[in-house]
Amino acid sequence: MKAKSSISEKQVEKALVKKVESLGGKCWKFISPSRVGVPDRLCLMHKGKVAFIEVKKSGEKLRKIQIKRKNELEAMGFKVYVLDTIERIDEIIREIVGGKDDDLQTI
């Protein structure tokens, strides 16, 4: 019997949106009707910092088409992250904005 994950994708996504918006950024749901496998969220931060974020439930892996889309976007110079825990949100936002640990307080 498979153990049930303690945190859902929806909970992780909700926490991400809340954190980004608390810092004055935008975290829009990204849907492309003509392209499957695109990341779930488009994260827009101050000073033109942009990243795509694929949200997964804890421990879940990317599908093959999602890996392809991630690679395509990274080849164009975009940052693309896979987020599967609430604990990684601050780390990912720091990487997007190019800051240090305490920079999230001053964004």
Residue pairs with C-beta under 8 A, 6 or more apart in sequence:
5 57
5 58
5 59
6 58
7 57
7 58
7 85
7 86
8 57
9 55
9 56
9 57
9 60
11 86
12 55
12 56
12 57
12 58
12 83
12 84
12 85
12 86
13 40
13 41
13 55
15 86
15 89
16 27
16 41
16 43
16 53
16 55
16 83
16 89
17 27
17 41
19 89
19 90
19 93
20 26
20 27
20 43
20 45
20 93
21 27
23 45
23 93
23 104
23 107
24 46
24 107
25 43
25 44
25 45
25 46
25 93
25 107
26 42
26 43
26 44
27 41
27 42
27 43
27 44
27 53
28 41
28 42
28 44
29 40
29 41
30 38
30 39
30 40
30 41
30 42
30 52
31 38
32 38
35 69
36 65
37 63
37 65
37 66
37 68
37 69
38 52
38 69
39 52
39 53
39 54
39 66
39 69
39 70
39 73
39 80
40 53
40 54
40 55
41 52
41 53
41 54
41 55
42 50
42 51
42 52
42 53
43 50
43 51
43 52
43 53
43 93
43 96
44 50
45 51
45 93
45 96
45 97
45 107
46 97
46 107
47 97
49 96
49 97
49 98
50 78
50 79
50 96
51 78
51 79
51 80
51 81
51 92
51 95
51 96
52 70
52 73
52 78
52 79
52 80
52 81
53 80
53 81
53 82
53 83
53 92
54 62
54 66
54 70
54 80
54 81
54 82
54 83
55 83
55 84
56 62
56 82
56 83
56 84
57 84
58 84
58 85
59 84
60 84
62 70
62 82
70 80
70 82
73 80
74 80
79 95
79 96
81 92
81 95
81 96
83 89
83 92
90 104
93 104
94 100
94 101
94 103
94 104
97 103
97 107
99 107
